[in-house]
């Protein structure tokens, strides 16, 4: 407990230092840089003690959102931090107005501080937390009840996302054949009913019950017994495959029951409009930024091979509407003839094509085209599709009618009831290294779990995938 409290105090200090850093960067930009780009009044000499009241405002919102108590995944913490930055900036402005001293404080500094904090705060806080955890603080010892497939799945999830701060120290399982064995380097102990003994002896703080096949009465008894022994109990229900994001917990107090409210987010008009506005604004910004690089790519394609720089293919859009999907040309103009000849004469190529619907060594692709595909720059013209309204920035992969008939089948109505996207879960989950069925599963999961934050995460991950060329062909 002492280590945990020390970690929280250290995290509080990290936040104070981060706020101070962003405030100073904002002041330097306002005082030394912005006057070169506009007619700004002279910035006065600053007494930093005047800004003391900004720190409690930010700390209040950090504490209110549970950033000193909740266990959060990496992306959930980034999301909440951005929310805190937004409301902290509004809170500071509200105090300036209500306190009637807005003329004494540079509002430009407050705005700049908020803008700078969006990238700086998550980067500093999350990475410094990693260093704190290496010293043993901000970590909780976890015991997983159940060493089956579900227990292993949860263990892998916690190992993959260290941001939760949950350190699995052991498994408990009633299967005598598993007793004493190791699962990913962690020992399996016998007897789920012995959990209380391990909590006291090993300083266990959190219990994860990962036994979907457990008898209902036994499970309830376990939870009631352990609730006041451990700090937290996490129950993993046997509900794999249902919507995860946007699922709310309903409480029926008198009946002592809970319910899961699963929403169809993409069927709500507000969400549809929000996604559309987001697509248009981001696409316009991207077009302005990428206009010159796109012009250079056009020239390189024209120099490298004959034919138009941009070509279009018919794809199936929302509600089975056919549209022209634009791309930079990456193949020779006689590509279809080359493909037919290759598939007829090469069994390995035919097998790869049937499985992935693409080839790792494709003779149809030009030299410039191979680079464009490896970097995904060939898809930049799809920004025009987004602005025309027949594609989204993020969504299921746009495919041909033949692919739908061959692979999607009953999943087609779900996947193509929404607008297809330039990028999606497939592109940030291995891309060419995944099977076609897995791609369909990812598209289906995206449609069931959509929210705007998921789109933002996928876009940020797409940048990383493109830069490192992960899974590219």
N, C-alpha and C positions, 0 to 999 in steps of 0.2 A: 504493500500500500504506500510505503514511504517513497519507493522508486516511482510509483505511478504519479503521486503528488508532485514529486520533483520534476518529472517529465512535463506535467501540465504547466508548472511555473516556468520551466524552460521554454515551452511553446508560447506562453504568454510574452516572454521576453523577445522571442523571435518575431512575434507579431508587432510588438512595439518598435523594434528596430526596422522592420519592413515598412511600417507606416512612416517612420522618420525618413527612410531612404527615398520613398516615393514623393514625400513632401519636399525634400531637398532637390530632387531631380526636377520637380515641377517649378520650384522657385528659380533654379538655374536657367531653365528653358525660358521662363517669363522674363527674367532679368537680363540675360546675356544673349539670347538667340532670337526671340520673337521681335525685338526692336529693329532687326535687320530686314524683316519681312513686312512691317506695317508701322503705322503711326501710333505707337503705344506710348502712354505717358511714362515719365521717369519712375522707375521702381524705387520705393523708399528703402532706407536701411532697416533691417529687420531685427526685432527683438524676438527670438524664437520662443521665449516664455509666453508670448502672446497667443501662440497656437496650441497651448496645453489642452484646451477644451476639445480639440479635434480627436485626440487619442481616446478619451472615454467614449466618444460617439462610436468610433470604429470598433472598440472592444466590446461595447454593448451589443452591437449587431453580430459580432463573431460569437459571443457567448449565447445570445438568443437563438442562433441557428444551430447550436449544439456542437460547435467546432472544437470545444474542449472536453466533450463528453461522448459524442457519438463515434461509432466505428463506421468508417465510410470507405467505399471503393475510391480509386483514383479519380474517376470521372465524376462521381457524385460530389467529391470534395471540391473539384474545380467548379462544378455547377453552383454549389452553395457559396463558394468564395466570390464568384462573379455576382451572385445575388447580394451578398454582403457589401461588396464594393458599390453597387448601384444604390442601395438604400442608405449606406453611410454617406455617400456624396449628397444625396437628397436631404439627409438629416442635417448635415453641415450647412447646406443652403438654408434650410428651415430656421436654424438657430441664428444665422446671419440676418435673416429678414425679421424674425420675431424679436431679436435682440436689438434691432435697429442700428447695427453697426456694419452693414454691408458695404458702406463706402470706405471703411477702414481696412478691409481685407480684400485682396485681389481675387475676384471671382474667377479670373482666368487660371490662377494657381489651383483653385479648388477643382475646376473642370479638368485641368491637366493632370492633377493628382489622381483623379478617378480613372482617366484614360490610361495613364501609365500603369496603374495598379492591375488592370485586366491581364496583361501578360506577366508583369513582374511579381505580383503577390503569389499566384499559384506556383510559379517556378521556384521562388525563394522558400516559401513555406513548406511545400511538399518535399523538396530536396533536403532542406535542413532537418525536417522530421526524420528522414531516412538516417541521417547521421546520428540523431538522438536515439533512434531505435537500436543502432549498432552498439550503443553503450548499455543496452538492456532496458532502457526506459520507454514508456509509451507502448509497451507490449503486454499482452495478456496471455497467460497459459490456458490452453484449450484442451479439453478432453472430448473426443468424438465417440458417441455411443453408436456402435454399428460399424463393422469393418467390411461391409459388402460393397456393391457397386456405387451406391449412393454415398456412403462414407468416403470412398476413394475419390468420387467426383468432387465432393465438397473440399476434401483435403487439397486436391489439385487446384481448385479455384482460389483457396486461401494462399497457396504457395505462389500462384501466378500473380495475384494482386496483393503485394505486401502492405499496401496502404491501409488495409484493415487492422494491422497490428495484432493479428491473432496467430499465436505460435502453437501449433498442435504438438503436444508432448506425448500423446498416447491414444490408443483406441481401446474400447471395451466391447466385447462381443460374446454372446452366449454359445457360439458354435465351438465345440471342443476341438475340432480339427484346425481352427485358426489360432488356438492358444499358443503363445510364445513365438509366433511367426512375426516377420517384419513386413510392413507395408510401406514402400517408398522410404525405408530407413527408420520408420517409427514402429515401436513394438505394439503388438496386439495382446491385451490382457484379457483374462477370462472373467465373466460375470458382470453383466450390466448393472445388477443390483448392488455391486460394490462401489458404485460411483461416489457415494458419500465419503467412503474411506479415503479414496484418492483425492477428493477435494480438500480434506483436512491435512492429509499427509504431504501432498505435493504442491499445495498452494494454488490449486486450480481456480481460476476466476470465471471462466465461461464454459458452458456445456453445450455441445451441439448434438441433438438427437437426430440421427440419420438412419432411421430404421422404418422405411415405408411399410414393411410387412408386419410391423409390431401390432400385437393385439391392442385394441382401443383402450380397454380398461387398464392394461399394464402401462400404456403410454401416458394416460392421464395421471395414474398413480406416480409414475416417475417424475413428471413435471411438478406435481403438487409437493412431492417430497423434497425435490432439489431446488425449488424456487427460492427458498430462503437460506440455502446453503451456498449457492453460487451467486455471483453478481448478475449474470445474464444466462438465459437459456434460449437457444435458437432451435426451433423445431423445423425440420425439413419435411413437408408433407409429400405424399405420393401424388403429385400433380404436375409432373414433368410434361412439357409441351404446350402448356397453356400460356396465355399472355403474361409477361412479367412486368413490363413498364406500363404505368397507368392503371395498375390494379390496386384498388383501395380496400382497406379492411373495415368492415361494418361490425358494430357491436350491438348485440341484443342482450342487454344487461339482465333483465328479469329471467330470461331463459338460459343465461350463462352460455351463450353461443356466439360464434363469430361467422361472418360471411365474407366472401371475396366478390367484390364488384368489378367485373371485367367489362371495360368500355371499348367500343369501336371508335377509336379516336379519329380515324380518317373519314368517318361518316358525319362528323359534326361540322356544320357550316363555318363556325368560327375558326376551327383548325384548318379547314381547306383554304380559307381566305388568308390565314396567317402564313401557311406554307407557300402560297402563291406570291404574297408580298415579299417574303424572304427570298424566294427564288429570283424574282425580278430585280430586287435591290442588289443582291450579291452578284448576279450575272452582269448587271450594268457596270458594277465596280470592276469585275474581272475583265470585262471587255476593254475598258479604258486602260487597265494595267497591261493587258496582253495583246493589244492591237499591233504594236510594233513587232514583238516576237512572232506573231502569227503571219505578218507580212514577210518576214525573213524566211519562215518555213515554206511559204508559198514559192518563193524564189528558189530555194534549195530543191524542192520537189520538181519544179520545171526544168532545172538544170540537169538533175540526175536521170530523169526518164521522160519518155513521151507521154502525153495525156494531160487531162485537167488536174489541177492541184487539189481541188475538192470534189468529192463524188458523193452520191447519195444512194442509200439502199432502203427498200421498203421494210418497215418494221411494224409490229403490232403495238398500238398504243392503248390508252385507257378505253375500256369497254369495247375492245376489238377493233378500234378505228385504225386504219392503215395510214401511216405518215412516212415522209421521207426523212431519214436520219442522216445527218451530214457528218462527214469525217474527212480528214486529210487523206489523200490517196497514198497507200503504203505498198500497193502491188503493181506489177506490170499490167498493161492493158489487156493482155491475153491470159489473165490469171485463171479464169474458169477452165480453159482448155488445158493449162498446166496441171490443175488440180485433178481433173478427170483422168488424165494420163497417169499421174502418180498413183492415184488410188487403185487404178486397174492393174498396175504392175508392181505394187509394193504392199505386201500383206501387213507388215508392221505399221505402215502409214495408215492403212485402212482401219486397223484395230484402234490406233490412237485417235483417228478422226471419229470413229463410232462412239468412243468412250468420252472424249473431251469436246468434240465438235471443233477442234482446232489442231494444228500441228506444231511441235516444238521446233522442227527444222523445216520451214516452209519455203520451197524454192520459188514461190510466187512473189515473195516479198523483196522489194528493192533495198538497196543499201541504206538510203535515207529512211525508208519505211521501217526498217528493223529498229533503227534508233528511235523513231517516233513511237513505235509500239512499246519498246522497253521503258520509255519515259511516260507513256500514255498521252503524249502530246498530240497524237493522231485524233484524239477525241475533242480537242479544243473547239472545233466548229459547232459542236453540239450546244454551245452557248446560244447560238442562233435558234436552235430548237426550243430551248428554254424560254427565250424571249418571244417566240411564236406561240408558245403555250402547249406544244405537244410533247414536251419533256420537262422533267424536274431536275434540279441539281442532284438530288438523292432519291433513289427509288429502285424498283426491280430492274434488272438488265433488259433493255429493249431487244427483242428477238424476232426471228422470222416465223411465219405461220407453220412452216415445216417443223421447226424446233418445238413449237407448242404441241403439234399433233403427235410428235415422236416422244417427247419427254414429259411435258407438263401435265397433260391429261386433266385429272380432276383438280389439280392445283391452279390451272389456268385462270379460272374465274376469280380466285382470290388474288393472284399476283397481278392480273391485268384489269382489276377493278379500280386500280390507281394509276397515276401517270408514271411511266418508266423514267429512270434517272441516268444521268451521266456517270455517277458513281453509286456504290451501294455496299452492302455488307460483303458481297462476294469479293469485290476489289480490295477490301481491307482484311480479308481472311485467307490469304494464300493465293488468290486469283488463279493463275494457270495451274497451280499445284493441287487444286481441288477437283473432285469429280463433278459431273454435270448434275447428278442427283443432289449433291451437297449444295450446289449453287441454288437449286430450286428451293431447298429447305431454308437457306439463308434468306432468299427473297420472301418466302412465306412468313418467316419469323419477323422480318422487317415490317411487313404490312400489318401483322397482328399487334406489334408492339410500338407502332409509330408515335413519336412525339417530336417536337422541334429540337429538343436537346439531343435526341438520337441523331438527327440530321447534322447538327453541329459537330458531334463527336466523329461521325463518319467522314465529314469534310476535313477535319483536322487530321484524322488517321490517314486519309487519302494523300495528303501532302507528304507525310512520312513515308508511305508506301512508294510514292512516285520518286521521292528523293533517293531512297535506298534501292529502288527497283526490285522490291520484294515480289516474288512470284511472277515476274514479267517474262514474256517470251520474245 
